């Protein structure tokens, strides 16, 4: 079976535990991180993850809500987008 790819983007003030919180949730839900890029620019944390949600244990809306909840707890903007939507929104 093929992969079902989605993007997770995280933006906000840099602090300890961001990657741990997000990746911990993904692990618990059976989601594989295919690629990750992160950078801190003048105190702001920016991360993009490409994830395979094919084996996700919960519906996408529940995963999206859980990621947004982590964002609220940590003062971050966290978004989950299917690969096709992400690519359409970020075409040059």
C-alpha positions as CSV (number, residue, x, y, z in Angstrom):
1,X,0.0,0.0,0.0
2,X,1.1,3.5,-0.7
3,X,1.7,6.4,1.7
4,X,-0.9,9.0,2.7
5,X,1.1,12.1,3.2
6,X,0.2,15.2,5.1
7,X,2.1,18.3,6.3
8,X,2.3,19.6,9.8
9,X,3.5,23.2,10.2
10,X,4.4,24.7,13.6
11,X,5.1,28.4,14.2
12,X,5.6,30.3,17.4
13,X,8.0,31.5,20.1
14,X,10.8,29.1,20.7
15,X,10.6,27.0,23.9
16,X,11.7,23.6,25.2
17,X,9.6,20.6,24.4
18,X,7.9,21.6,21.1
19,X,9.4,18.7,19.0
20,X,8.9,16.3,21.9
21,X,5.2,17.1,22.3
22,X,4.3,17.0,18.6
23,X,6.4,13.9,17.8
24,X,5.1,12.1,20.9
25,X,1.5,12.6,19.8
26,X,2.4,11.3,16.3
27,X,4.0,8.2,17.8
28,X,1.0,7.5,20.0
29,X,-1.3,7.7,16.9
30,X,0.9,5.4,14.7
31,X,2.1,8.2,12.4
32,X,5.5,8.1,10.8
33,X,7.6,11.2,10.3
34,X,8.9,11.0,6.7
35,X,10.8,14.4,6.8
36,X,11.3,17.2,9.2
37,X,12.7,20.7,8.9
38,X,13.0,23.2,11.7
39,X,14.7,26.5,12.4
40,X,14.8,29.2,15.0
41,X,14.9,32.7,13.6
42,X,15.2,35.5,16.1
43,X,13.5,33.6,18.8
44,X,10.7,32.2,16.6
45,X,10.4,28.5,16.0
46,X,9.4,27.3,12.6
47,X,8.9,23.6,11.8
48,X,7.5,21.6,8.8
49,X,6.9,17.9,9.1
50,X,6.0,15.6,6.2
51,X,4.1,12.7,7.8
52,X,2.5,9.4,6.6
53,X,-1.0,9.3,8.2
54,X,-1.9,6.0,6.5
55,X,-1.9,4.0,9.8
56,X,-3.3,6.8,12.0
57,X,-5.4,5.4,14.8
58,X,-7.8,8.3,14.9
59,X,-9.8,10.3,12.3
60,X,-8.0,13.2,10.7
61,X,-10.3,15.7,12.4
62,X,-9.4,14.3,15.9
63,X,-5.6,14.4,15.0
64,X,-6.0,18.0,13.8
65,X,-7.8,19.0,17.0
66,X,-5.2,17.3,19.2
67,X,-2.4,19.1,17.3
68,X,-4.2,22.4,17.7
69,X,-4.7,21.7,21.4
70,X,-0.9,21.3,21.8
71,X,-0.5,24.5,20.0
72,X,-2.9,26.3,22.4
73,X,-1.1,24.8,25.4
74,X,2.3,26.0,24.1
75,X,1.3,29.3,22.4
76,X,2.0,28.0,18.9
77,X,0.1,27.9,15.6
78,X,-0.1,24.2,14.5
79,X,-1.7,23.2,11.2
80,X,-2.3,19.8,9.6
81,X,-2.9,19.8,5.8
82,X,-3.1,16.9,3.3
83,X,-0.2,16.9,0.9
84,X,-2.3,18.0,-2.1
85,X,-3.7,21.0,-0.3
86,X,-0.3,22.1,1.0
87,X,1.2,21.9,-2.5
88,X,-1.6,23.8,-4.1
89,X,-1.3,26.6,-1.4
90,X,2.5,26.8,-1.8
91,X,2.9,26.8,-5.5
92,X,5.1,29.4,-7.0
